[in-house]
Amino acid sequence: MQMNAKKKDPSRKTAACRNLQACLDPALFKALGDPTRIHILACLARCRLPQTVGQVAACCSVDLSVVSRHLVLLRQAGVLSVRKEGRSVLYGVRYSEVARALRALAGALEACCPDV
């Protein structure tokens, strides 16, 4: 009895790996690769509402200038949104966008590197 083995299409795997490359955003990984930024992101997520730099600093027990620099990097990476209210600048987590980027990365990894 001859078994029909599934033939792997190398062009399909190549396309899947290109998709993986597209999902590997260095700015996102840089933003999420620092323990202080992760702590700041967790604080903002716990608050569930946009916060000022001062509110984030108080929540995280981190110096205001340090928080400010980290918030800028998180915003530039697309992790946070920014909204001005009068003289205040409010930072909030872009939950949908972050989740979408991480889901796309997980899907691309599974497509490019199944069962590895």
Secondary structure, 3 states (H helix, E strand, C coil): CCCCCCCCCHHHHHHHHHHHHHHCCHHHHHHHCCHHHHHHHHHHHHHCCCECHHHHHHHHCCCHHHHHHHHHHHHHCCCEEEEEECCEEEEEECHHHHHHHHHHHHHHHHHHCCCC
